[in-house]
Amino acid sequence: MKKSKGLVATEIQRLAQANGVSAERDGLSRMALTITCLAGDSVSLDSVEQMLINLKRKGALSKSQAFDLQRRYVIEKRKAKEIPGG
């Protein structure tokens, strides 16, 4: 059974598409990931979270808009994990 995308994830993907933003990591994101790994930490962003970062960097979202979408997306992901098959 294929997982359906949540409403917040779809909203973020539509915003990204409308603003010409992809989930591709740029040099700054790759450097941040490398530094994080060297520090012994583990951060794994999915494509939706990377789109949020890229939208913020492009100026398509304010800091508060990006935080609100991130908060809503994390809640949505947690709820999906609680549902069998979600």
N, C-alpha and C positions, 0 to 999 in steps of 0.2 A: 504494500500500500504506500503510495507516494504522499509525502507530507504536503499539505497546502501551505502557501505563504500567508502570513498574518497580514492584517490590515495595515499595521505600522510599517512592516517591511515593504509592502507594496507602495505605500505612500513615499517612503524614502527612495525606492527604486524609480518611481515616477518623477520625483524631484531631481534625481540624478540625471535621468534621461532628458528632462526639460532643460537642464543646465549644462548638458554636454559633459557630464562627469561620469567616470567609470570607477570600478572597484580596484583598479590597478594601483599598486604601491609605487610611489615616486621615490626618488633618491633619499629624501628626508625621512620618509616612512621606513625605508630599508635600513637607514642608519640608526633610527630610533630602535628598531627591532634588534639590531646587532648589539647596541649598547645595553639594552634590557637583558638580552641573553648573557652577555659578558658579566653583568651584575648578578647573575644567578637567578633572575626572575623569569617568569614565563607569562607572556601575554600573547594570546591568540585571537586576532580579530577575524570575524567572518566577513564575507563580501559586503554585507549590508552595513556593518560598522565601519568598514574602510570607506564606503561611499559617503557616510556621514562625515568622516574626517575630511575627505576630499571636497565635499560641499562647503564645509566651514572654511577650509583653506582658500577656496575660490571666492569666498565672500557671498555665496548664495544663501547662507544661513548666519544669523547672529549667534553669539555664544549661547545665549539663553534658549534660542530655538534648537540649536544642536543638542544641548543638554536635555531639553524636554523630549525631543525625539529619541535620544539614547535611553532615557529613563523609561519611556513608554515601550521601546523595543525590548529592553531587558525584561520588563514585566511580561510582555507578550511571549518571549522565549521561555520564561519560567513556567508560565501557565501551559504552554504547549508540551513541556516535559512532564507535567503532572497528569496529562491526559494520555491514557494508553493509546499507543500508535501515533502520538502527536509529536 
